[in-house]
Amino acid sequence: MFLMIFLLIIGIVLLYFGAELLVKGSANLAMRCGVSALVAGLTIVAFGTSAPELVVSIKAGLDGLGDIAVGNVVGSNIFNIAVILGISSILRPIKVHLNVLRIDTPVMLAASVFLMVVLYDLHISRMEGIFLFAGIISYIVFTIITARRAGETKVDFPVEQLIPEKKVTLGLDMIFVICGLGLLVLGSRFFVDGAVGLARAIGVSEAVIGLTIVALGTSLPELATSVIAAIKKEEDIAIGNIIGSNIFNILAILGVSSTITPLDATGVGQVSLYFMLGTSVLLLPFMRTGFVLNRIEGALLLAVYGGYMYYLWP
């Protein structure tokens, strides 16, 4: 068991540094080619920061571990709202930007409902994966167009602020990209192998491991970003990070993963999907109360996650 835990920890470390290098290198390369910071933030950097979840789900899908691939996304979305926003708002009440409430949150809810429809048979086909991926492309295009029409240089999106401000040499950018991809592939292998081994060692299903430990591990970058942003009074980043990440998890990660190989998720179950949708729906009235996510609401979100853990673990 200790070996499995060690593999999980090593996998998380490699995934984190791999994503960091990939973001730095790919964003700089894009802007060298004349891509604006806004477009780079909404596309390349967004996928880069979601790379840990992406490579883990792809690796799990290729290994025939659909429960881990889908459970990773469903569990991450629940964790993002109930735990990360819960902790962030307890540390400091989070102000809610009107655009997040009017546009991004409804998109997240629509994506969650669509995923529930797709997973009604606990299977995601290639065609369904293509539809999911088309959704993220539409969202990115819509966000870019609306931002440009409003004359904005920044948007409420989780990753634009992560674009490097200083450029390095072209050769170093390429090294960053290559090393980042290599670390992501290696990290995903260790992480998935460790997760499967741990599930078998403690006698729980791979779906439960995917919904909890794998989801927590791949959500650590979002946790660090939102907590630090809340402490620094960057409320737009703190909450936009979570909403945007949940949209990407469903549409991009499951879209790409199931397009590569169809995913079976018989162990995930409808209850976890209802928890995912329920936490998203619960967020709406919380955000509407004075356009602030306060400490009491944060505590309630954490309590919801506690109830979910009590349901999952025997």
N, C-alpha and C positions, 0 to 999 in steps of 0.2 A: 504493500500500500504506500509506503514511504517513497518508493521509486516512482509511483504514479503521480503523487503530489509534487515530487521534484520535477517531473516532466511537465506538469501543468505550470509550475512557476517559471521554469526556463522558457516554455512556450509563450507565456504572457510577456516576459522581458523581450524576447526576440520579436514578437509581434509589435510591441510598442516602439522599439527602436527602428524596426523596419518601416513602419508607417511614418515615423518622423523623417527618416532619410528620403523616402519616396515623395513626401509632400514638399520638402525643401528642393529636391532636384527637379521634379516635374513642374512645379510652379514656376521656378526660375527659367526652365527651358521654354515653357509656354510663353512667358512674357518676353523672352528673347526673340520669339517668333512674331511678336506684335499683338499677342492676346492681352486684352485688358485685365486689370486686377479683378474686376467684377466677374467677368466670365471665368477666369481661372479659379476664383473662389467658389463659384457655383458648380463647377464641373471637375476639374482635375484635383483640386485640393479637397473637395467634398468626397470624391471617391477615395482619395488617399487616406483621409482620416477614418473612413469606413472600411479601409482595407483589412484590418484584423477580423471583423465580422465576415467580410466577403470571402477571404481565403479559408477561414475555418469552415464556413458553410459549404463552399465548393469542395474542399477536401473531404468533408463528411459525406456529401452527396456522392462523390466519386467512389467512396469506400462502401456505399450502400447503407450509410447511417443517416437516413432521412430524418429520423427523430431528433438527432443532434442538430442537423442543418436547420430544420424548421423551429425546433425548440430554442435554438440560439437566438433567433429573431423575435419570437413571441416572448420569451423570457426577458430579453434585453429591453423590449418596449415597455413591459410591465415594470422592470427595475428602473428604467430611465425616469418614468413619471413618479412612481410611488416612493422610490428610495432617493434618487438623485435630486429631484425637485423638492422632495420632503426635507432632506438634509439641508439643501441650499436655502429654502425659505425659513427654516428654523434658525439658521445662522444669521440671516438677514432677510426680512420681507422683500419679495421680488415684485417690482412694478412690471405690469404687462403692457407691451406696446399694442396699439390698436390694430395694426396690420397683422400681428401674430394671432390676435383673437378673431379677426374677420376673415383672414385668408388661410394662414398656415395651419391653424388648429382644425378648421373644417376639412382641409385637405388630408390631415392626419386621420381624422375620423372616417372620411370616405375611403381612404386606403385600408383602414382596419376592417371596415364593413366588407369591402371587396375581398380582402384576404379570407374572411370568414366564409364568404360565398364560395371562393375557390377551394377552400379546405373542407367543404361540406362532406366530401367523400374521403377526406384525409389523404389526398394525393394532389400534387401540382404537376401538371403535364407541361411539355415544352411549349405548347400553344398558350397556355395560361401564363407561363413564364414570360413569353414575348409580350403579352398584354400588360403584365406588371411592369416590365421594363419600358414599354411605351408610355406608361403613366409617369415615370420619373423624368423621361425626356420632355414630356409635355409640361411638367411642373417647372423644370429648369428654364425652358423657353419662355413660359408665362412670367416667371419671376424676373428674368432678364428684361423682357419687354416692358413690364410695368415699372421696373426700377428706372429704366432709361426714359420712359415717358414722364416720370415724376422728377427727372433730373437728379436722381440720387447716385452717389458714388459708392454707397454702402447699402446693404439690405439686411433684413433680419434673417440671417442664415448662419448656421453654426460654425462656418469654417473660414469665412473671408478674412477674419482677423488673424488667421494663422499663416497668411502668405508672407514669406520672408521679405523684409524690407531691403536688405542688402544682397546684392548679387555677388557670386563668386565666379571663378573661371568656368568656361564651358566644360572643360574636361572634368572638373570636380563635380559639376552638376550631373554629368553622365554617370560618374562613379556613384554618386548618391542614389540615383535611380536604380542602377544595377544591384548595388549592395542592399538597398531597401527591399527590392523584389526578392532577392535571395533570402534575406532574413525572414520575410513574411512567409515564404514557402516552407522554410525550415521550422519556423515557429509554429505554423499551423500543424505540421506533422507531429511535433512534440505535444502540442496542446490537445489535439484530437486523440492521439494514442493514450495520453495520460488520462483524459476524460473517460474513454471507454474502459481502460483498465481499472480506474477507480470505481466506476459503476458496477463492474463485475465483482470487485473486491468487497464492496460493502453491501452487495445484494439489492441494488435498486436498478430501475430501468434506465436505459440510455436517454429516454425522453426526459426523465426527471433531472438527470445530470445536465442535459442540454438546456433545460428551462431554468436551472439555478446556477451551477458552478460555471458552465461555459458562458452563459449569459452575463454573469457577473464579471468574469475575466475579460470578455471582449468589450464590456461597458466601462472599464476603468478609465480610459481616456476621457469619455464624456463626464464621468464623475469628477475627475480632477479639474477639467475645464469649467464646469458649472459651479463648483464650490469656490474655486479661486475667483471666478467672475463675480459671484455673489458677494464675496468678501471685499472685492475692489469696487463694488457698487456698479458693475457693468451688467445691469439687469437684462438688457436685450440679449446679451451673449448667453447669460445663464439659462434663460428659458428658451431662446431661439435654438441653442445648442441641442436641447432635448427634442423639441418639436421637429426640427429638421432631421435629426438623427433617426427618429422613429419613421418618418416618411421614407428616408433612404433605406432603412432596414427592410421595410416591406417591399417597396417597389423596385429598388435597385438590387439589393442583395439576394432576395428570393427570386427576383426576376432573372438575374444572371445565372444563379445556381441551378434553377430548374430548367433554364434554356439549355444549359450544358448537359444536364442529366435530370430526368424526371425524379421528383422527390416523393417518397412515401412517409407519412407521419402518423401512422396508426396509434402510436403511443402518446402523442401530444394530447389528444382529447379536446372535446368542445368546451369543457370547463375553463381550461387555460385561455382559450380564445375569447370566452366571455369576460374573463378577468382582464385581458388586454384591452378589449373594447370598453369595459366598465371603467377602468382607470382613466382612459381617454375622455369618456363622457363626463366623469366626475370632475375632471379638470376644468370644464367649461364654466359651471356655476362658481367654482372657486375663483377663477380668473375675473369673473364679472363683478365680484364683490369689491367695488372701489378700484377695479383694475389693479389689484394687488393680491399676490399669493402670500398670506400671512403665516405666522408661526403655528397657530391652531390648525389651519388647513394643512400645513406641512406635517404636523403630528398625525393628523387623520390619514394622510397618504401613507405614512410609515406604518400605521396600524393596519391599513388594508394589505400591505405587503406581508406583515406578520401573519395575518389570517390566511393569505395565499400559501405561505411557507408551511403553516400548520396543516393545510389541506394536502399539500404535495408529499410531505415527508411523514412516514408512518410513525 
